[in-house]
């Protein structure tokens, strides 16, 4: 028969396992074993309600939500810290200590300090009586805070009962409640699924969690805790000599400290630790906003004492602010080199992360709507490391009555072409690929490339020079260049200039597939261009095809069909195409594909990936087409074969996932009919 002593031992055992798991990050049993013991505990408590103790793991979450928060006056005030925003301010902190204690002047380099990351969370006071957690209180104004015990008990890294036996009757510890980056991301994903507003940052999420009246909500949000100090302690208990020893005592009692905390010596140690943590900051699993330094010698702390608001023996060396508030003056759009239209916030200039910021990305219209950011809002701006500044969200409490929503423009601000939203994507895109100044250089580079018009001698640098000189705006302008004109460019002699002109003229004779590919239509690669040419046979047929007609072409889906239709409907693009044809570009009628009924690849959709050893990919494509294959550029459920050479990548992975037949180069060649080789 199970005794009450067995029950109490089980409580102690489970608390020890939680300490190993949540505080030491060194579990000694598996999750399944813990769950089994926990169920035994639950069963015992169901049978013996009078046995249940407050320190039981089952008692972390209460049954009934609170009706309101109670205020509590702190037994020992929770002081704030003075801040240091530069190395010089940190040096001044050390000098002030020496001025107060002149006997330290000769040994300042040996002065010992505790150093620990300054957690970006909420300060909490935990009160233990006779080893039991009886109260948890927020900092409040430093004198009076709110009781949040019901929301603190579910935090597994906080013991409900202290370990060991040598603790004083009253123990108050101070620390920071925070939310890890992983827990924050998970919480916001849940918020979005529920249609609720996501939290702006982990600190806000932690604060919102502690403000819940129902502990069942807070228990689902995975808060964490590190201690950094203490409040009231029973007067008959002897405090150790150093802060570091005191922290170790708390660890022995089952309380968690920051694993990056160290003891450093002198001013050089302070600076070295700051720069080390600044380097590690981005990779930490939680947010920190600086470093807290404290004189390690507790007797010296007591001698230095306090000012009216802060201890003289401690200071917070802050990192440059990575999250600040400022006014959103306007939202404008930028046109990228691919034609993507991106909303950009124009901000009242503000210092963020050590950099003056006046602009910040808003990514796309969906993000603007999701964040509910409006022109005229006071907004939160974040900049982490070297990342481009972004607008996190609005400060709703300060939203003005005249704040207005942003609308995506109907036409491109650079070229006045139509702006369209891509199917099933958040991207809005300018359709003026051939005429848009923002896309100009990229479009011209693509037009002359080897698989497009293949104009030798027109490299990217020369094209950039021609654009900067104002000689080339659109692809048809290439065909009006003269050798004498090119000779005036630095390092361009008569022979080089004539070679460029000759190459331009040679490109007048091309193929319909190359011409379609050279236009740089989004999502239209060389394979798709070739399929379009073979299917429609003429340019006018492609230009006038409906989206339904286009989808009938091999390797053309709804998204590609939309891009094609909008591109050819845009009057600016039509003008450029007419100019190219007027310059003399021409091609023979595409050869019809002769079906090879004896080929195992006849009518099959084939994708090539990786490097072939016996031929180039283009040569392989030609052979496959002679065998009746339909060459496609991406793997889908409709793909019949994937031919994988060396170093095949994501296409091979996707083929395996979809169960598509994969052939090696040797296997493919063995299957090929002789007439196609």
LOLO-686826 format. One record per residue (C-alpha): residue in one letter; x, y, z. Coordinates in steps of 0.05 Angstrom, whole numbers, plus 5000, padded with zeros to 4 digits. Layout:
<pts>
AXYZ;...
</pts>
This chain:
<pts>
X500050005000;X502650694981;X504151145040;X503951905044;X511451895052;X511951544984;X507652094955;X512052644983;X518252284957;X515052254888;X513753004891;X520953134909;X523452654856;X519352984800;X521553674822;X528753444819;X527753174748;X524653844728;X530654204756;X535353764716;X531353884653;X529354614657;X534954934698;X541154514685;X539054304614;X541653614633;X535753124637;X536852474674;X530652104651;X526852084585;X520452484573;X516451834572;X519251624639;X517652304669;X510552264641;X509651574672;X511751824742;X507552444735;X501452024720;X502851614783;X502752274821;X496152484790;X493051814807;X495451854879;X492752564887;X486052344859;X485651804912;X488352224970;X486152954962;X488553115032;X495752925014;X496553464960;X502053964975;X503154644943;X509954424916;X507053864875;X508153924800;X500753844791;X499454494828;X503154954780;X496555154746;X490455344787;X483355154770;X480055844774;X482156494740;X483057114783;X478057684781;X483458214789;X490858324806;X492658504877;X498059024893;X503858844939;X508859304973;X515959024967;X519458865033;X525959125000;X525159634943;X526659384872;X531459914848;X532860054775;X539960104748;X543860684719;X545560604646;X552060664608;X551460774533;X558860804517;X565560514538;X567261204568;X561161164613;X563360484636;X570160754652;X566961314692;X563060794732;X569560454753;X572761124770;X566861314815;X567760674854;X575160834864;X573561544885;X568961264939;X574060744961;X580861064953;X584460444979;X582560104913;X586360604870;X592660174867;X588859524854;X583459764806;X585659244753;X584158694804;X577258964823;X572458384813;X565658464779;X560057994762;X557958044689;X551557764659;X547057894599;X541458394612;X535258004595;X529858364555;X524058134598;X520358324662;X523258384732;X519857924783;X520657834858;X519557124883;X518257024957;X519556354991;X517456205063;X520255575095;X522555375025;X515555424993;X513955924938;X508456354967;X508456984924;X510957284859;X510658024847;X512258484788;X517059054798;X511759584788;X514460264809;X519959944851;X515960024916;X509359704898;X508059154846;X502458684825;X501957964849;X502457474791;X503856824830;X498656434790;X502456594725;X509356454755;X507755764782;X507155454712;X514355654695;X517954994701;X524855304714;X522155624778;X521955124836;X515555104877;X519854874935;X527155024945;X532054444945;X536254265005;X535054445078;X539555035095;X535355595067;X533056165113;X525856205134;X524656785085;X528156815018;X526457334964;X529957254897;X529557744839;X530157554767;X527557654696;X521657294665;X522657254589;X520456864528;X525556524483;X525656674409;X523055974393;X517256024442;X515656714415;X515356464343;X510955874363;X506256344402;X505456814343;X504056234296;X498556024343;X495956744346;X495556774270;X491856104266;X486756374315;X486057024276;X488857414336;X493857984331;X501157734336;X505658024390;X510858534369;X516758224405;X518457704459;X518258224515;X511258444498;X509157714494;X512057574563;X508658194592;X501958004560;X502557314589;X503857554660;X497758004653;X493157414643;X488057294698;X487356564677;X493656154691;X491455634640;X493156124585;X499956304613;X501655574624;X501255464549;X506156014531;X512855744554;X515856294596;X522956244623;X526556544683;X533656734705;X535357014774;X539957624782;X539257824855;X535457794920;X530758204964;X528958035036;X532857485071;X531857255142;X536457665187;X539357055221;X542156775156;X549456935138;X550357215067;X556656955030;X562457435016;X561257514941;X555557584892;X558256994853;X557856554915;X550856784929;X548656604858;X551655914867;X547755834931;X541355994893;X543155474840;X544154964896;X537055124919;X534454974849;X533955674819;X536555814749;X542056314732;X544356554663;X549556054636;X553456634605;X554556984672;X561957074690;X566557414739;X571257914706;X577058334731;X578059074723;X575959554668;X579059124614;X574958534636;X568558944633;X570059164561;X572158474537;X565858154564;X561458694531;X564558584463;X564257824469;X556857834485;X555458354431;X558457844381;X554357264410;X547957674417;X544657494350;X545656754361;X542956724432;X536256364441;X533256974475;X533457734469;X538458144510;X539258904509;X545858994545;X550358754601;X549458834677;X555758924718;X555858884794;X561558944844;X562758224865;X564758374937;X558258434977;X561658815034;X564059324983;X556959364954;X554359545023;X559760085032;X558160394964;X550660404978;X545160714936;X543161364904;X535861564908;X534161094850;X539860604837;X545660224869;X552560544862;X555659854855;X551959644792;X550859904722;X547559674657;X551959754595;X546659814541;X547359574470;X545360084417;X537760084414;X535159574364;X527859744374;X525260464378;X518860864365;X518161394311;X512961694265;X511061364199;X510961964152;X508961594089;X509060924052;X512060943983;X513760373935;X520360153905;X520959763840;X526259223843;X530458983785;X525558403774;X519558873774;X517258683844;X513559263878;X515659343951;X512359824001;X517560224040;X516260624103;X518761344103;X520261494176;X521862084219;X529461964225;X531361584288;X537561244316;X536660474315;X542259994331;X547360554325;X544960754255;X540461334235;X534361034201;X529561414156;X526860834115;X524760124132;X522059534093;X514759334097;X515758724051;X509058694017;X501758914021;X499758294060;X504758474114;X502359194117;X495258934128;X497258394177;X501158894220;X495659424212;X500759964198;X497860624175;X500861274150;X501261764208;X502161214260;X507361204315;X510960554297;X516060074327;X522360014285;X527259444295;X534359344269;X538158724291;X545558694273;X546458864200;X539358684180;X535359204141;X530959594189;X523659374191;X517159644219;X514759154272;X507959454283;X504060074305;X503460364375;X495860324375;X495060754438;X498061334399;X494461244333;X491961924308;X484862024281;X487562204212;X491761574203;X490361264135;X491260594102;X496360474047;X493860233979;X498259903926;X498760333863;X495160093800;X500860313755;X508460293763;X511360953790;X517460863745;X514260713677;X506660763686;X505760033664;X500259623697;X501759323766;X499058613777;X498758143836;X501757463822;X497156863831;X497756533899;X503357003919;X503957633960;X508157973905;X505658553863;X509658643799;X510659173744;X508958883676;X513459373637;X519458923636;X522459213572;X521159943587;X521460023663;X527660423684;X528160043749;X528759383710;X532659673652;X539759423663;X537458723683;X532858683623;X538358903575;X543458413606;X538457853596;X536758063524;X543957993499;X545557353540;X548056713506;X541456343509;X537556953487;X539957393429;X547257183441;X550557843424;X558057743434;X562158333462;X556258663497;X558258513568;X554758773631;X559859333642;X559159603571;X551559563575;X551759943641;X556060483609;X551260543550;X545360613597;X548961123640;X550661523577;X543261523557;X544561163491;X540760543508;X533960523542;X530559933509;X533059313472;X531459593403;X536360163416;X542159663408;X540559613334;X541560353323;X548660383352;X554260563305;X561660403310;X563761133308;X559261263367;X562160683408;X569360903393;X568361513438;X567761063499;X574060983541;X578260373522;X573860233461;X578160243397;X575560223325;X576359473318;X572859323384;X567259793367;X566259483298;X566158783329;X560558983375;X556459273318;X557658653276;X555458203333;X549158623342;X547558563267;X548957813268;X543757723322;X538257963274;X537757243250;X535256833309;X529656353328;X522756483354;X524456113418;X530656533431;X526757173416;X521157003465;X526356813518;X530257463507;X524157883526;X525257703599;X518057523615;X517557293688;X517656533697;X518956413622;X525556033615;X528655753552;X524755103557;X518155453563;X519955933507;X521655343462;X515054993479;X511255633463;X514755703396;X513354983377;X506155013399;X504055683368;X509155713311;X508556483304;X509757083348;X502757393335;X499556733357;X503356763423;X501757503432;X494257413423;X493456753459;X488656743518;X490756483586;X486655863572;X490355753506;X497055863541;X495655353597;X494754823542;X502254883526;X506954383558;X510454683620;X505755293624;X501455353686;X496655893709;X502156343738;X506356323674;X500156423631;X498357033672;X505357333663;X505157203588;X498257503578;X499758133618;X506558233585;X503858213514;X497758643533;X502159203559;X502559743505;X509659943524;X512159243512;X508459203446;X512059833423;X518859533440;X517258883403;X515159283342;X521659663345;X525659013348;X521958733288;X522859383250;X530359343263;X530358703223;X530058133273;X527357523239;X527256763245;X525256143207;X518755783222;X519955313282;X520854583261;X515054143281;X516953593330;X516952923295;X514052393341;X518251773351;X513151253369;X518550733382;X521751153436;X520151033510;X520651793518;X515551963465;X510552453495;X513752393563;X515352993608;X522852973624;X527053403671;X534653433668;X538653593730;X545953563751;X552153523707;X552553013651;X559252693635;X558452523561;X555053153535;X552353823554;X545253923580;X543354263514;X545853673474;X541853203519;X535653633509;X536353593433;X536952833435;X530952773480;X526753223436;X528652793376;X526152203416;X519452563426;X520552793498;X517553423526;X523053773565;X520654153626;X524454573676;X521254363741;X519153713774;X511853583789;X507053003795;X506253043719;X513752913708;X515052223678;X522752183683;X528252573718;X535152453688;X540252593743;X547552743730;X552952893781;X551453373837;X543953353824;X540453793875;X533353983896;X530053713833;X532653013849;X530153083920;X523253293897;X523052713847;X524452213902;X519152533946;X513952493890;X515951793868;X518052023798;X522451533760;X529851753765;X534951533712;X542451593714;X545951843651;X547851123632;X540750863644;X537851403601;X542551293543;X541250543545;X533850683536;X534751173478;X533050933407;X538950943360;X535551423312;X535451953366;X542851903384;
</pts>
